[in-house]
Structure formats: structure tokens, C-alpha cells
Amino acid sequence: MAYQVNGQTVEHDEEGYITNLGDWSKELAEVIAEAEEIEMDDERWEVVNFLREYYDEYQIAPAVRVLIKALKKSMGPEKGNNKYMYELFPYGPAKQACKIAGLPKPTGCV
Amino acid sequence: MSEVKKFLYVNRKAPYGTIYALESLEVVLIGAAFEQDVRLAFVDDGVFQLTKGQSTDGIGVKNFSPTFRALGDYDVNKLYVERESLEERGLSEDDLQEITYEDEDDDWEEKPSIHIISRAEMADVMADADVVLSF
């Protein structure tokens, strides 16, 4: 299974998470988002970029609770809350946003 | 609501070479997501897991040591390290990476998560736990 981006093939697992984290690009993120039926806008990019920075620093994709707490701290309560996150990513902010960000499935995410 | 139990994860092995250290950390993160009271103990070669400046470039596995610094976000802020184990390996507190958490009840002040304790105190930490998981 694979995504097609700019004529290149990027492998992913049965749930759509890319196999090689180094394959990620902004173009690929758009392709994954499309497969998830999500349209990327500034708000969604903000979350995706945040997740990539978190992964870069800690080598893990955070659990939803942790993600929301961290967003609340950096972006304020109007963005760091469950409702806002689920509006952006209806099938689970950690799950969908991590997939688009090219990260592994969050640890402890069932 | 079920009662919150004190879980103690005892880490005895060096970070790489076996999968124990990484598996332990993953279970810790999962346990913390279920809002249990999670504590970590580092004894024997387990103290090497917290050393700073780790590089795994030569062995082709992921360096997961930065993940310990995320534990504060998961409300895991009790990491007990046995002093004797450090000394027996020629290590001191200065060789360990700095791990902190922000105390919600104290205006988000940053506080250290690592506590260096003696072997006798470690026995008390173990006795105090409801569940002990050894890795």
C-alpha cells in the first residue's frame, strides 16, 4: 500500500501511517489529508506542525490528552480543547493529525 | 470509579541491546494515559537509561532517551534512581539528563523529576507500591 506524490511512491501500513518517517513532505501531508477526507488549512497545519516539533524533541507522538494540554499552553484555551480538536480532526486529533504529520500512531492509542 | 493504584516500574537493564528499556517506557506511557499513579525506579544497569548525550547512530536503533523528558507531560514525575547503582558504575547525578515537570499546583513551576535515593530508601519505594512491574 502506498501514497502517490509528485510521481513518487510512499509506502504506508494498513492504517495509512507512512512506513519511513523520512519520506514526509508538505505535499505528502496534503495527499494523506485527502485520503482522510480532510482539507488542510492554517489551523490544521498549526496542529500538524506542532506534532512534528513535539516528535522531533521527544521522539514520540503524544497521546490526545497530552497534545491538548500542550496546545492549551502554547496557543491558549480557545484552541487547546477537545471540541476544537475534534472539529479539525473528527476521527481523533492524535490519530488523524499524526498520520498527516507522518508520525507513528501515538503510543497508547487504541 | 476504581481506586488509583501506585504502579512502580523497575528498570534494571541498559537502554539498548535488549528491548526491555523501550518496552518499559511504552508501558509507562500507556499506564499514565489511564491516569494511574506511575513511578519509575532505576537500579543496576537501568541507571544508564537516563544518561545524557546518548547516540545510537552506530547501532541502527532509535535513541529513545529524549522521550523521558516528555514524561512530565504525562504527569509522570517520580523517577527514583539508586545512588549505589550509579556509584558502582562510576556515574553521578551530573551524568544524567535533566528531567523536569511543571507543577500544576504551584503556578506551573518547573521542578526536577529525578530523585537520587539510597538502596534502603529504594526498598521503601518498592514496599509502598501496590503493583511492581520489573523490566
Interface residues (C-beta under 8 A of the other chain):
Chain A: Y54 E57 Y58 Q59 I60 P62 A63 R65 V66 K69 A70 T107 G108
Chain B: E26 L29 I30 A32 A33 K62 N63 F64 P66 T67 R69 A70 D73 Y74
